[in-house]
Amino acid sequence: MTRYEVYYFQLTGFGEAARTLLEYGGAEWSDKYPENWETEKPLTPYGKLPMLIEHGDDGKVLKIVESDAIYRYLARKFGLYGQDIHEDVQQDTILSQWKEIHSLILLIMSGNENVKQYAVGKFKEASQHLFQKHGELLKKNGTGHYVGNRTTLADIATYTALRSLKKAGLADENMPHKEEFDRFEATLASDPKFKRYLDGTEARFANYKY
């Protein structure tokens, strides 16, 4: 059986959606954390994390970096991407927007006060805009999902991002369209495969800073 490793720091950040996709797909997988990143960094393809390591049944090892590339690869493998090219591009757009938010949160959590002050301002502006526009998308679709009436990559990327915001203490209870996001989260939590992920990650998630 093919098995996977998610090589990333002990953070949710850019790694949690990959972990969720693997769990949702019923894959055999494990976390791999750097022990000494400065030493390990030159040994990775591009000196960046996260990295997905796929160990095939035939002994071949595939290493994929860049979070969005990892998400798309796993979503295609587990049937969580779009039904056609139009649904694909909708999801690609949502991924890109969440990437900006994650990048700002990591700056906020960096500990550098000058950087933090800048990032907080940008985060407030970007997140309010995202919640407004994404709330409109969810309301228009009307199913509790971003695309169609099933769990997709866009749903998983958004749910894990919202969960990370709460973990970092950055969730906004006054966000635009809060009722749509509450419905969205409840819809995903009712999906048995997604619930399996939630039930199996509480202990690990509790140990992460963000």
C-alpha positions as CSV (number, residue, x, y, z in Angstrom):
1,M,0.0,0.0,0.0
2,T,1.2,3.5,-0.9
3,R,2.1,5.5,2.2
4,Y,2.8,9.2,2.7
5,E,4.7,11.5,5.0
6,V,3.8,15.2,5.6
7,Y,7.2,16.8,6.2
8,Y,6.4,20.1,8.0
9,F,6.9,22.0,11.2
10,Q,4.7,21.3,14.2
11,L,2.2,23.9,13.0
12,T,-1.1,23.8,11.2
13,G,-0.2,26.6,8.7
14,F,0.5,25.3,5.2
15,G,0.5,21.6,6.3
16,E,-2.9,20.9,7.8
17,A,-4.9,20.8,4.6
18,A,-2.5,18.1,3.3
19,R,-3.0,16.1,6.5
20,T,-6.7,16.4,6.3
21,L,-6.8,15.3,2.6
22,L,-4.8,12.2,3.5
23,E,-7.0,11.4,6.4
24,Y,-10.2,12.0,4.4
25,G,-8.9,9.7,1.7
26,G,-8.2,6.9,4.1
27,A,-4.5,6.9,3.3
28,E,-1.6,5.5,5.4
29,W,0.3,8.5,6.4
30,S,2.4,10.0,9.2
31,D,3.9,13.4,10.2
32,K,7.6,14.0,9.8
33,Y,9.0,17.0,11.7
34,P,12.4,18.6,11.1
35,E,14.9,17.9,13.8
36,N,17.5,20.5,12.6
37,W,16.0,22.5,9.8
38,E,19.1,24.4,8.9
39,T,20.9,21.1,8.3
40,E,18.0,19.4,6.6
41,K,17.0,22.4,4.4
42,P,19.6,21.8,1.7
43,L,18.5,18.2,1.4
44,T,15.0,19.2,0.2
45,P,14.2,19.9,-3.5
46,Y,13.7,23.6,-3.1
47,G,14.7,24.3,0.5
48,K,11.1,24.7,1.5
49,L,8.3,23.0,3.5
50,P,5.8,21.5,3.5
51,M,6.8,18.6,1.5
52,L,4.7,15.5,0.7
53,I,6.7,12.3,0.5
54,E,5.0,9.5,-1.3
55,H,6.4,5.9,-0.9
56,G,4.9,3.8,-3.7
57,D,4.3,0.1,-3.7
58,D,7.0,-0.3,-6.3
59,G,9.7,1.4,-4.1
60,K,9.6,4.7,-5.9
61,V,9.7,7.9,-3.8
62,L,7.9,11.0,-5.0
63,K,8.6,14.3,-3.3
64,I,6.2,17.2,-3.9
65,V,6.7,20.7,-2.5
66,E,4.6,23.9,-2.6
67,S,1.5,23.6,-0.6
68,D,-1.0,24.2,-3.4
69,A,0.7,21.6,-5.6
70,I,0.4,19.1,-2.7
71,Y,-3.3,19.9,-2.1
72,R,-4.2,19.6,-5.8
73,Y,-2.3,16.3,-6.2
74,L,-4.0,14.7,-3.2
75,A,-7.4,16.1,-4.1
76,R,-7.1,14.5,-7.5
77,K,-6.0,11.2,-6.0
78,F,-8.9,11.1,-3.6
79,G,-11.7,12.5,-5.8
80,L,-11.9,15.8,-4.0
81,Y,-11.2,18.2,-6.9
82,G,-13.7,19.6,-9.4
83,Q,-16.0,17.7,-11.7
84,D,-14.8,19.9,-14.6
85,I,-12.3,22.6,-15.5
86,H,-14.7,25.3,-14.2
87,E,-15.0,23.8,-10.8
88,D,-11.2,23.3,-10.7
89,V,-10.5,27.0,-11.3
90,Q,-13.0,28.0,-8.7
91,Q,-11.1,25.9,-6.2
92,D,-7.7,27.1,-7.3
93,T,-8.9,30.7,-6.7
94,I,-10.0,29.9,-3.2
95,L,-6.7,28.2,-2.4
96,S,-4.7,31.2,-3.6
97,Q,-6.8,33.5,-1.4
98,W,-6.2,31.4,1.8
99,K,-2.5,31.3,1.0
100,E,-2.3,35.1,1.5
101,I,-4.1,34.8,4.9
102,H,-1.8,32.0,6.1
103,S,1.3,34.0,5.1
104,L,0.1,37.0,7.1
105,I,-0.7,34.8,10.2
106,L,2.8,33.3,10.1
107,L,4.2,36.8,10.1
108,I,2.0,37.7,13.1
109,M,3.2,34.7,15.0
110,S,6.9,35.3,14.1
111,G,7.5,37.3,17.3
112,N,9.1,40.3,15.5
113,E,7.0,43.3,16.8
114,N,7.7,45.5,13.7
115,V,6.7,42.8,11.3
116,K,3.7,41.8,13.5
117,Q,2.3,45.4,13.6
118,Y,2.4,45.5,9.8
119,A,1.0,42.0,9.4
120,V,-1.9,42.6,11.8
121,G,-3.1,45.6,9.7
122,K,-2.9,43.7,6.5
123,F,-4.5,40.6,8.0
124,K,-7.6,42.6,9.2
125,E,-8.1,44.1,5.8
126,A,-7.5,40.9,3.8
127,S,-9.5,38.6,6.1
128,Q,-12.6,40.9,6.1
129,H,-12.5,41.1,2.4
130,L,-12.1,37.3,2.1
131,F,-15.0,36.5,4.5
132,Q,-17.3,38.9,2.6
133,K,-16.6,37.4,-0.8
134,H,-16.5,33.8,0.4
135,G,-19.7,34.3,2.4
136,E,-21.3,35.5,-0.8
137,L,-20.1,32.3,-2.6
138,L,-21.4,30.0,0.1
139,K,-24.8,31.8,0.2
140,K,-25.1,31.6,-3.6
141,N,-24.3,27.9,-3.8
142,G,-26.7,27.3,-0.9
143,T,-25.6,23.7,0.0
144,G,-23.1,24.4,2.8
145,H,-20.3,23.6,0.4
146,Y,-18.3,25.9,-1.9
147,V,-18.8,23.8,-5.1
148,G,-21.8,21.6,-5.8
149,N,-23.2,19.5,-2.9
150,R,-20.2,17.5,-1.8
151,T,-17.0,17.9,0.1
152,T,-14.1,19.2,-2.0
153,L,-10.6,20.6,-1.7
154,A,-12.0,24.1,-1.4
155,D,-14.0,23.1,1.6
156,I,-11.1,21.3,3.3
157,A,-8.7,24.2,2.7
158,T,-11.2,26.7,4.1
159,Y,-12.2,24.6,7.2
160,T,-8.6,24.0,8.2
161,A,-7.8,27.7,7.7
162,L,-10.7,28.7,9.9
163,R,-9.6,26.2,12.5
164,S,-6.1,27.6,12.4
165,L,-7.4,31.1,12.9
166,K,-9.3,30.0,16.0
167,K,-6.1,28.3,17.3
168,A,-4.1,31.4,16.8
169,G,-6.7,33.6,18.5
170,L,-7.4,35.5,15.3
171,A,-11.0,34.4,14.6
172,D,-13.4,37.3,14.2
173,E,-16.8,36.6,15.8
174,N,-18.1,39.6,13.8
175,M,-17.0,38.4,10.5
176,P,-19.2,39.1,7.5
177,H,-21.7,36.3,6.7
178,K,-20.9,34.4,9.9
179,E,-24.1,32.4,9.6
180,E,-22.9,31.1,6.3
181,F,-19.6,30.0,7.7
182,D,-21.3,28.4,10.7
183,R,-23.5,26.4,8.3
184,F,-20.4,25.5,6.3
185,E,-18.5,24.2,9.3
186,A,-21.6,22.2,10.5
187,T,-22.0,20.7,7.0
188,L,-18.4,19.5,6.9
189,A,-18.5,18.1,10.5
190,S,-21.5,16.0,9.4
191,D,-19.5,14.3,6.6
192,P,-18.5,10.9,8.2
193,K,-15.1,11.0,6.5
194,F,-14.4,14.5,7.6
195,K,-15.6,13.7,11.1
196,R,-13.0,10.9,11.2
197,Y,-10.3,13.5,10.6
198,L,-11.7,15.8,13.4
199,D,-12.0,12.9,15.9
200,G,-8.4,11.7,15.2
201,T,-6.6,15.0,15.4
202,E,-7.5,16.6,18.7
203,A,-4.5,15.5,20.6
204,R,-2.0,16.5,17.8
205,F,-3.8,19.7,17.1
206,A,-3.6,20.7,20.8
207,N,0.2,20.7,20.7
208,Y,0.5,23.1,17.8
209,K,1.0,26.8,18.3
210,Y,-0.8,27.6,15.1
